[in-house]
């Protein structure tokens, strides 16, 4: 489908500068754009591309002031990045959703599958499982016994949801993710380690997205809980009995140890480690590789480092650390001078 600059501007409540009749059919990055595409420029670091891009339309912020002539048609909006996201959602929704159940899928006669679902070959739906309306289940995905999956979910290939777990509405789970494997519970004994049965479940609330190869362990008792709106990147590990608060986001390789309680609207960079049995306040931010070893009680705290400390304090400490060789040399010189002074007495 093709859309004109005028149609796009009207949809976004923006203004057009240039040819309002120019049309586009797809998206592109500003540095790699071709004719017939739309792109955006929100970061000033990319401004130099706008003067040479071949894109037909560029979304820009209202505040953008061109230093040179721009060949592309501009659509000015309050926030170019948010407007691009809006267009991408519209583009995705324009694709026809598949429906139908493959005869090669294995569905228990006691399972319940809602209306307008799409189930690919070799998907497995276990005994007494429930799948809501409009949910898509891709090849080789396993929905275990007594699992409840809500409406309008997407379970990509090779997802495994263990028995009794609960998945809300509009949840997206990417390929290879595992929901409900046993928590890491063992008790030392004279002969090694005795396994502690993990008899709880995992509960995933509405509008959650879980990245590829991410693992969320079932609880020892009760439930591991991923609350509404949470976004987990690829290769994230969430241990047993953890609670992740609403709208919290975690980048790749974040690890959360057992029974940690994480607040709402937190943000964790790649490889952040979170110790078990601690509580983290709402809106806590942690930079990449931070190791959070103790509870964070103050909301809105930003952390960095190993162990994690206040980000500004970490920056000051890091500045000192970079100068340690010079400081060590100065200390040695001062010691030498002090010894010389003492020897003169």
Secondary structure, 3 states (H helix, E strand, C coil): CCEEHHHHHHHHCCEEECCCCCEECEECCCCCCCCCEEEEECCHHHHHHHCCCCCCEEEEECCCCCCCCCCCEEEEECCHHHHHHHHHHHHHHCCCCCCEECCCCEECCCCEECCCCEECCCCEECCCCEECCCCEECCCCEECCCCEECCCCEECCCCEECCCCEECCCCEECCCCEEEECCCCEEEECCEEEECCCCCEEEECCCCEECCCCEEECCCCCEEEECCCCEECCCCEECCCCEECCCCEECCCCEECCCCEECCCCEECCCCEECCCCEECCCCEECCCCEECCCECCCCCEEECECCEEHHHHHHHHHHHHCHHHHHHHHHHHHHHHHHHHHCC
